Amino acid sequence: MTLTLKEIAELVEGSIEGDPSKSIHGIGALDSANSNQICYAVSEKYKDSLKNSNAGAFIISKSLKQFCHRDVILVENVYLAYSILTHKFKVIQDIKNFNYDHQLNYPDSSVAANSAIGKNVNIGKSSTIGVNCVIEDNVSIGSNSIIESNVTILRGSQIGNNCVISPGAIIGSEGFGNARNNKKWSSIAHLGNVSIGNNVSIGANTTIDRGSMSNTEIHNGVKIDNLIHIAHNVIIGEDTAIAAKTGIAGSTIIGTSGASSAIVSQTTLIISG
């Protein structure tokens, strides 16, 4: 999807200061966006990031205009404008892309006959895809990994070597984010992915949400029990163990500062991001 600043401004009911014909190919974070992407900022907390960002354009309020001297779209409600724009860049899985056993060519791995596999899916040597799985487009699964029955791995997710994904797990589901529009909610489409390292195990009926713009990251050696929810943009450091019925809120970071690993106890725990 490519939109001009003029098209974006019309979509979010904003005004342009800059080149209306400038092409935008996606949405990025302030610290990692490139010149073909647009970013947003909601407060003066991000004034230095605005000045230093490589983004091609920005969605901001008039109060932040003094900190940004490039192409901008000025709006009243920045977060709402961002939520509306995300849906223009969201990629929906095309069900016509799914193939089944007799249509597939994975000679070095085992795929159950009734599992649906999307396009551009890489399945490494000696990996197994169990019964009734759904593997969407552009997923990568490393070598010697086991994807057990009824697992759904949504588009763009990356899974390393020697991983075990237990039955009913969902990898790459939509994160929970909404902007307020008067008394209504406007949902935010999540455009990042899920990145899972090597030697990771994920328990039954666990859900890991995709990131909003950057990825949700599960690093090497992590052990995740059953019935766990990991929200968007969470980062779980190497060799962390998380027991059942744990909920981890968006943008939380566990086990990556100082210590090489962490243990989250077997209680219902909400960790605020």
C-alpha positions as CSV (number, residue, x, y, z in Angstrom):
1,M,0.0,0.0,0.0
2,T,1.2,3.5,-0.9
3,L,-0.5,6.7,0.1
4,T,0.3,10.3,-0.5
5,L,0.3,12.8,2.3
6,K,-2.7,14.4,0.7
7,E,-4.6,11.0,0.9
8,I,-3.5,10.4,4.5
9,A,-4.6,13.9,5.5
10,E,-8.0,13.4,4.0
11,L,-8.3,10.1,5.7
12,V,-7.5,11.4,9.2
13,E,-9.0,14.8,8.7
14,G,-5.7,16.7,9.1
15,S,-4.0,19.6,7.5
16,I,-0.7,19.3,5.6
17,E,2.4,21.4,6.1
18,G,4.8,20.1,3.5
19,D,4.6,18.2,0.2
20,P,1.1,16.8,-0.4
21,S,2.4,14.5,-3.2
22,K,4.9,12.8,-1.0
23,S,4.5,9.0,-1.1
24,I,4.3,7.0,2.2
25,H,4.7,3.2,2.1
26,G,4.1,2.4,5.8
27,I,4.1,3.4,9.4
28,G,7.2,3.3,11.6
29,A,8.4,4.0,15.1
30,L,10.2,7.3,15.7
31,D,13.6,5.6,16.4
32,S,13.6,3.2,13.5
33,A,11.4,4.6,10.7
34,N,12.9,5.3,7.2
35,S,12.2,8.1,4.8
36,N,9.3,6.2,3.2
37,Q,7.4,5.8,6.4
38,I,5.3,8.1,8.6
39,C,5.4,8.3,12.4
40,Y,3.3,9.9,15.1
41,A,4.0,11.6,18.4
42,V,1.5,12.5,21.1
43,S,3.4,14.7,23.6
44,E,6.6,16.8,24.2
45,K,8.1,13.7,25.8
46,Y,9.0,12.8,22.2
47,K,10.4,16.1,21.1
48,D,14.0,14.8,20.8
49,S,12.9,11.8,19.0
50,L,11.0,14.0,16.5
51,K,14.1,16.0,15.8
52,N,16.3,12.9,15.3
53,S,13.9,10.6,13.5
54,N,14.6,9.6,9.9
55,A,10.9,9.3,9.1
56,G,9.6,10.9,5.9
57,A,6.6,12.5,7.6
58,F,4.9,12.9,11.0
59,I,1.4,13.0,12.4
60,I,1.4,15.5,15.3
61,S,-0.7,18.1,17.0
62,K,0.0,21.8,16.6
63,S,1.7,22.0,20.0
64,L,4.5,19.8,18.6
65,K,5.0,21.6,15.4
66,Q,7.9,23.6,16.8
67,F,9.9,20.4,17.3
68,C,9.4,19.1,13.8
69,H,10.6,20.9,10.6
70,R,9.7,18.4,8.0
71,D,6.5,17.3,6.3
72,V,3.7,17.0,8.9
73,I,0.0,16.3,9.1
74,L,-1.6,18.3,11.9
75,V,-4.6,16.8,13.7
76,E,-6.6,17.3,16.9
77,N,-6.4,13.7,18.1
78,V,-3.1,12.1,17.1
79,Y,-3.7,8.7,18.6
80,L,-7.1,8.5,16.8
81,A,-5.5,9.5,13.5
82,Y,-2.9,6.8,14.0
83,S,-5.5,4.2,14.7
84,I,-7.4,5.0,11.5
85,L,-4.2,5.0,9.4
86,T,-3.0,1.6,10.6
87,H,-5.9,-0.2,8.9
88,K,-4.7,1.1,5.5
89,F,-1.4,-0.7,5.9
90,K,-2.7,-3.9,7.5
91,V,-2.2,-7.0,5.4
92,I,-5.1,-9.5,5.6
93,Q,-4.4,-13.2,5.0
94,D,-5.8,-14.3,1.6
95,I,-7.4,-17.7,2.2
96,K,-6.8,-18.5,-1.5
97,N,-3.1,-18.8,-0.6
98,F,-3.6,-21.8,1.6
99,N,-2.3,-25.2,0.4
100,Y,-2.6,-28.7,1.8
101,D,-0.5,-31.9,1.8
102,H,-0.7,-32.9,-1.8
103,Q,0.0,-29.3,-3.0
104,L,3.1,-28.8,-0.8
105,N,6.8,-29.5,-1.3
106,Y,8.6,-29.9,2.1
107,P,10.6,-33.1,1.5
108,D,12.7,-32.6,4.6
109,S,9.9,-32.0,7.1
110,S,6.5,-33.6,8.0
111,V,3.2,-31.7,7.5
112,A,-0.2,-33.2,8.4
113,A,-2.5,-33.6,5.4
114,N,-5.2,-31.4,6.8
115,S,-3.0,-28.5,7.9
116,A,-3.3,-25.3,5.9
117,I,0.0,-23.7,4.8
118,G,0.2,-20.2,3.2
119,K,2.5,-18.9,0.6
120,N,6.2,-18.1,1.2
121,V,6.3,-20.3,4.2
122,N,9.7,-21.8,5.2
123,I,9.7,-25.0,7.2
124,G,13.2,-26.2,8.2
125,K,14.6,-29.7,8.1
126,S,13.1,-32.3,10.3
127,S,10.4,-30.1,11.6
128,T,6.8,-31.4,12.1
129,I,3.5,-29.6,11.6
130,G,0.7,-31.5,13.4
131,V,-3.0,-32.0,12.6
132,N,-5.3,-29.1,11.9
133,C,-2.7,-26.4,12.0
134,V,-2.9,-23.0,10.2
135,I,0.4,-21.5,9.1
136,E,-0.2,-18.2,7.3
137,D,1.8,-16.4,4.7
138,N,5.5,-15.5,5.2
139,V,6.0,-17.6,8.3
140,S,9.4,-19.1,9.0
141,I,9.9,-22.2,11.1
142,G,13.4,-23.4,11.8
143,S,14.8,-26.9,11.9
144,N,13.9,-29.7,14.3
145,S,10.8,-27.8,15.6
146,I,7.5,-29.4,16.5
147,I,4.3,-27.6,15.9
148,E,1.6,-29.7,17.6
149,S,-2.1,-30.0,16.6
150,N,-4.5,-27.1,16.3
151,V,-1.8,-24.4,16.4
152,T,-2.3,-21.2,14.5
153,I,0.8,-19.2,13.4
154,L,-0.3,-15.9,11.8
155,R,1.4,-14.1,8.9
156,G,5.0,-13.0,9.2
157,S,5.8,-14.8,12.5
158,Q,9.3,-16.2,12.9
159,I,10.1,-19.3,14.9
160,G,13.6,-20.6,15.4
161,N,15.2,-24.1,15.7
162,N,14.4,-26.8,18.2
163,C,11.1,-25.2,19.3
164,V,8.0,-26.8,20.6
165,I,4.6,-25.2,20.2
166,S,1.9,-27.1,22.1
167,P,-1.7,-27.7,21.0
168,G,-4.0,-24.8,20.7
169,A,-1.3,-22.1,20.8
170,I,-1.8,-18.9,18.8
171,I,1.2,-17.0,17.6
172,G,0.9,-13.5,16.0
173,S,-2.7,-12.7,17.0
174,E,-3.9,-9.0,16.8
175,G,-2.8,-7.0,19.8
176,F,-5.3,-5.1,22.0
177,G,-5.1,-1.4,21.3
178,N,-7.9,1.2,20.8
179,A,-8.0,5.0,20.5
180,R,-10.9,7.0,21.9
181,N,-13.2,8.8,19.5
182,N,-15.6,10.7,21.7
183,K,-17.6,7.9,23.3
184,K,-16.6,5.3,20.7
185,W,-13.4,3.2,20.4
186,S,-11.3,3.1,17.2
187,S,-9.3,-0.1,17.0
188,I,-5.6,-0.1,16.1
189,A,-4.3,-2.5,13.6
190,H,-1.0,-4.1,14.7
191,L,1.6,-4.1,11.9
192,G,4.5,-5.8,13.6
193,N,5.2,-9.6,13.9
194,V,6.3,-12.1,16.5
195,S,9.9,-13.3,16.6
196,I,10.7,-16.5,18.5
197,G,14.3,-17.6,19.1
198,N,15.8,-21.1,19.3
199,N,15.1,-23.8,21.9
200,V,11.8,-22.1,23.0
201,S,8.8,-24.1,24.3
202,I,5.3,-22.6,24.3
203,G,2.5,-24.3,26.2
204,A,-1.0,-25.3,25.2
205,N,-3.6,-22.6,24.6
206,T,-1.0,-19.8,25.0
207,T,-1.5,-16.6,23.0
208,I,1.3,-14.3,21.8
209,D,0.2,-11.1,20.2
210,R,2.1,-9.4,17.3
211,G,3.7,-6.1,17.9
212,S,2.1,-2.8,17.0
213,M,4.9,-1.6,14.7
214,S,8.0,-3.4,16.0
215,N,8.0,-7.1,16.9
216,T,7.0,-9.0,20.0
217,E,10.2,-10.9,20.9
218,I,10.7,-14.3,22.7
219,H,14.4,-14.9,23.0
220,N,16.4,-18.1,23.0
221,G,15.7,-20.7,25.6
222,V,12.4,-19.2,26.9
223,K,10.0,-21.7,28.5
224,I,6.3,-20.7,28.5
225,D,3.7,-22.8,30.3
226,N,0.0,-23.3,29.3
227,L,-2.7,-20.7,29.3
228,I,-0.5,-17.6,29.1
229,H,-1.2,-14.3,27.3
230,I,1.7,-12.2,26.1
231,A,0.6,-8.9,24.7
232,H,2.0,-6.7,21.9
233,N,5.6,-5.5,21.9
234,V,6.6,-7.6,24.9
235,I,10.2,-8.7,25.1
236,I,11.1,-11.9,27.0
237,G,14.8,-12.3,27.6
238,E,16.9,-15.5,27.2
239,D,16.1,-18.5,29.4
240,T,13.2,-16.9,31.1
241,A,10.5,-19.3,32.5
242,I,6.9,-18.3,32.8
243,A,4.3,-20.5,34.7
244,A,0.7,-21.0,33.8
245,K,-2.1,-18.4,33.8
246,T,0.2,-15.5,33.6
247,G,-0.8,-12.3,31.7
248,I,1.9,-9.9,30.5
249,A,0.8,-6.4,29.4
250,G,1.9,-4.7,26.3
251,S,5.5,-3.3,26.0
252,T,6.7,-5.1,29.1
253,I,10.4,-6.3,29.2
254,I,11.3,-9.3,31.3
255,G,14.7,-10.9,31.9
256,T,16.9,-8.7,29.6
257,S,18.4,-6.2,32.0
258,G,21.4,-7.4,34.1
259,A,20.3,-11.0,34.8
260,S,20.5,-13.5,32.0
261,S,17.1,-15.1,33.0
262,A,14.0,-14.6,35.0
263,I,11.3,-16.8,36.6
264,V,7.7,-15.7,36.7
265,S,5.9,-17.6,39.4
266,Q,2.8,-19.7,39.0
267,T,0.2,-17.1,39.8
268,T,-2.1,-15.0,37.8
269,L,0.2,-12.0,37.3
270,I,-0.4,-8.8,35.3
271,I,2.8,-7.0,34.6
272,S,2.2,-3.5,33.6
273,G,4.2,-2.2,30.6
